[in-house]
């Protein structure tokens, strides 16, 4: 081990120094197409001019007050985000701003437990939450306690109790896991880290029905899937299902700074009274300025439509690669895809290294799978260029 940086990542051998839109350059001036977009944090590309302008303007005024005081953008940001989410959640919604996606998931867990004790009448210290195998909700000690990824979990015990793990995509298993102690079901609409794994079409409606029948909360983790990625503002809209709480992050910060939020039922978030939960930086002025600009970009529907249009083209071309025998299978929706290669041909890491030499940035996961999540602002010609280079890397 050399240097001062902790070795918790094994990045590809490239050092990025500049980015604009879907393009980045390394320290040697070599250009690359970014097909990962910061795990969807860069839905609007690198240095989107509207978002950069909002950040610059706020930097000249005020950056932090802490939540000990209010500021002039806190309520406007909450109102705008609530309005954007209102058609997609059980509402009218309330907004609780935080910073990272994992922090927002923790907030949703705390709110669900407190609601369960104070409103649903669950016995003290008995609350349980149903989650799915293959999940990825963050890396805090509580969250890795219900991870099924051994790398994420191993060595970090003792683990937090109160979670029941069932197979992803199995609504009957969700229903069977719910009992008098259950306060919530927490799921990703589409499992991103697992390789953009899509559930059966009847899964989310059936889970919603199970939660309604048992009077428990449905929490959707839309940190990766939300804010335009799937061709809808939120992935749950693909199935016409409205969760009680929705967890947002990544793209909410516009690729400029960490911004997250829990959005949903006021009677649930309302149990978090002063002193019970908080964050020094949550809802800070700079975050609200950028987050408000992100919401305004999404309010037109332009980026969602672009994700649908380019996404259809992306998946058509991936099917062609499958038919040609270059990839084993692909799946996804909108501008989001998981690609499996034959493990006897190469690993996902090896494919990403080949793509790097072709001037394309992507990320592997779970052996021989890679994920593609290009910025929603990518030009069609650039998307085709990246896919042409993918074909070359696969040969």
N, C-alpha and C positions, 0 to 999 in steps of 0.2 A: 504494500500500500504506500503510495506517495502522495504528497500534497496535503492540503488542509481540509479538503471537502470529504464529508462522510460518504461512503460508497453505497448508498442505498438506491442508486440507479446505475444502469449499464447502457448509457446512450449510444446511438450510432456515432461513428467517428466524423462528426461535422460540427463546426462552431459557427453559429448563425450570428450575423452582425447587423442585418438590415432586412426589413420586410415591408411589402406593400401589396394589398389585395391578397391574391393567392400565391404570390412569389416571394421568395426570400433569397438572400445571398450570404455566402460564407465569408470567412476572413480573407480568402484568396480571390474573392470576387466571382466565384462560381454561383450560378443561379439554379434554384431548385423550385419545383412546384410543390406546395404544401398540401398534401392529401390527408393530413391528420387534423389540422386546425385546432391544435391544443386540446384534443379530446372534446371538441365542440365549444371550447371557450372562445374560439376565433370564428364563430359563425359568420361574422361580418367582415372577415379578413383582417389582415394586418393593417393597423393604422387607418381605419376607416375615417375619412375626413370629418364627418359629422361628429363622430365620437371623440376624435382627437381635439376638435374645436371646443366641444363641451368641457373636456378635461382642462384644456388650456385656460378657458374663461374662468372656470372655478378655481384653478390654482392661483389666479390673480386676486381672488376674493377671500376664500376661506376653505380650509381643508378638513378641520376636525374641531368638534366642540365637546365630544363624548355625549352620551345620552343623559348626562346631568343637566343639559340645557337643550333646547330645541334650536332648529335653524330653519331658514326659509324654504328649503327644498325637501324637507322630510315628509311633510304632509302631501305636497304635490306628487312626489315619487310614489308614495303609498296609494294615493288616489288613482294615479295612472296605471300602476301595476294591477290594482284591484279591478279596474275597468277592463283591462286586457284579459284578465283571468276569469271575470265574472261568468261568461258563457260556458266555461269549462269546468267549474267547480260548484259544489253545493254552496249556496250563498244566500244573501250577499256576503262577499268575502272580506276578511280582514287580512292585513299584511304585517308580518313581523320580519324586519330586515336583519340579516346577519352578514357574515363575510364569506366563508368557504362553504362548499357543498356539504362536507361532513358536519360542519357546525350546524347547518340548517337541518340535516337529518337528526342530529342529536336533539335539536330544539323540538322537532316534530315528535320524537320519542318521549321527551319530557312532557310535552303538552298532552299527548295521548294518555300517558299514565295518570297525570293529574286529573284530566277529565274523567278517566275511568273510575278513580276513587271518589271524586266530588260529585259527579253527575250520574254515572252509571251504577255506582254503589258497589264496586269491586272491593273485596276485603283488603285491608291495608297490607302493603308489601307483597301482594299476590298477582299483580297485573302481568299478563302475558301478551306478546305481540307475535303474530304469525308472519314468517318471512319465507323467501324462496331459496332453494339450493341454487348455487351459481351466482348468487347476488354480488353486487359491488355497490356499497353505499358510502365508502370512505375507509379511513384507516385509524380511527380512534380506538381506544381499548374496548369501549362498549360495542362499536360496530364490528370489529374483527371477532368479537365473541360469537357472532352469529354468521360469520363467513364460513364457506366450505372450501375456500382456497387455502391449502396448507401453507403456502409461502406467506400469505398475508396474516395467518393466524398463529402458526407455530412459534413458541417461545415468548408469547405475550400474555400468558395466563398469570394469575387466576382470571377466569372469564366471567363476564357479567351475566347473571341468570335472567330468565324472563322471556326467552325467545323460543319459538317452535319452528323448525325448518321443515318445509314440505317441498316436493318437486315443483319446479317452475312449469307452468302451463297446465297444471292439474287442478282444476277448480274444485273437484270432489275432495281432493286432499285438503284444500283450504277449508272447506266447509266442515270436514271431519275434525280438523285441528282446533276449531273454535269451541270454547266452552264458557262457563260462567266467569272465568278469570280473564278472558280475552278482551282487550281494549281496542285493538287495531290489527289490520292487515297491512303490512308495508311491502310494496313491490315496485320494481322498475317496470314501466310499460313494455320496454324492450331491453333485454340485458346487453348493455354495451360492452363492458369489459369482458364478458363471457364470449364475445365474438359476434355481436349484433344478432342475438338470438330472438326470433319472433315467436310470440305465443300463438296458439290456435285462435281462430277468429272469434270463437264463442267464449274464450277464457275470461276476458275482462267483464263482459256482461254477467257471466255466471258468478264471478267473485263479488261484483257489486250486489247481486241479489243475495248472496250468502251473508254479506255484511249487513244488508238491510234487515234480513230475517232475524239476525242475532243482535241487532242494534249495536254494532261495533263500527269503528271508523275505518275507512279505506284511505290509505295514504299512498300517493303516487310519487315516486322519486323521479322527477323530470330534469334532474341536473344535467344529464347528457342528452336526453331525448327531446327536451323542451326548447321553446323559442325558435321555431321554424325548421329545425333539422329534418323532421319527417314529412315536410310538406304541409303540415298543420301547425298552428301556433304551439299546441301541446300534443304529445303523442296519444294521450287518452282520447282525444277527439276522433282518432281513427276508428274507434269502436263505439263512439257516442256515449262514453261513460264519464260521469262526473265524480271525481273523488271528493272526499270531505276535506282533505288537506293535500296540498301539492308542494313539493320541495323543488326550489329553483336555484340555479347557480351558474357557474361557468360562463355561458354567453351573456348572462345578465350584466357582467362587468365589461362587456365589449372587447375582451382581450386586453384591457388596460389595467385593471386592478380587480382583486377578488370582491365580488358582490353576490350575496345569496339572500334568499328569503323563503319563509314558509307562508303560503297563501291558502286561505280557506275559511271554514266556518268560524264566525265570530264567537259563538258560544264555546268553542273548543279553545281557540287562542286566547279568549278572554279569561281563562283560568290562570294565565300567567300574569299575576298582578305585580306591582312594584316590589322589588326585592327578591322575587322568586326566579327570575331569569334575566340575563342582560348580556351586553357586549360593549366594550369601550368603543370599538370601531364600527359596530353594526349601524348601518344607516348614516354614516358620516357624510358631510356635504359633498366631497369629491365623488364618493360612491353613488350618491343620489343624483348628481349631475349626469354622470355617465349612464346610470341605470335608467334615468328618465329619457335620455336620448335613445337608448336601446328600445324602450317601450314605444317611443314615437316612430322608430324605424319599422317596428313590427305592426303597428296599428294600421298601416296602409295595406297590409296583406301582400305586398310586392315580393318580399323575400320568401314567404311561404309558397307563393305561386312559382317562383324561380326554382325552389327546391323540388317541387312536384315535376316541373318540366325537365330540368336537368337530371333529376333522379330517375325518371322514366328512361331517359337516354342511357344513363349509367348502367341500369340493371339490364337493359337490352344488350348492351355491349358485353356485360359480364356473362350473360347467357350464351353469347357467341363463343366466348373463351371456354365455357364449360362444354359446349357442343364440340369444340375443337380438341377437347381432352387436355387443355392446358391447366385447368383448375378442376378440382373435384366437385365443388359446388359453391354457390354464392347465395346470399339471402340479404334482406334488408328492405328499407322503404325510404323514399325521399333521397336526399344526398347522404346516405348512410348505408354501408355495406360491410358484411363479413365474408371473407373469401377463404375457403379451405383448399390447401394444396395437398397433393399426395405426399405423405411423410417420407415415403421411400425416395422421392425426388429431391426434396429439400425441406428444411424447417421454415417456419414463418420468419425467423430472424435472418436466415440466409436469403430469403426473398427480399426482405427489406434492405439488406446490404446490396443486393443486385440492383434494386430500384434506386438506391442512393447513387450508385455509379451511373445510372441513367438520368439522374437529376430529378428524382421524385422522392418525397419524404412520406413514409408510412410507418405503421407500428404493428408489431406482431403481438399475439396473445395466445396463450395456451397451446404451445407446440407448433402446429403447422397452419395456424390461422392468422390472417392479417386483417386489420380494419381500415376502411377508407371513410373519411369524413371531411371532404373538401369544404372550403368556405362557400357559403351560399352565394357569394358575389363572384364566384369563378366564372370566367367566360367559357362558352361551350367549346371553342377551339382549344382552350387550355385543358379542359377536361378530356377532350379527344387525344390531345398530345400525351397527357398522363397515362391514359389507357393504352395508347400505342406503345408507350415505353414499358408498361406493365406486360404487354404481350411479348415484347423482346426479352424482358427479364425472366419470363416463364419458360422460354425456349432453352 
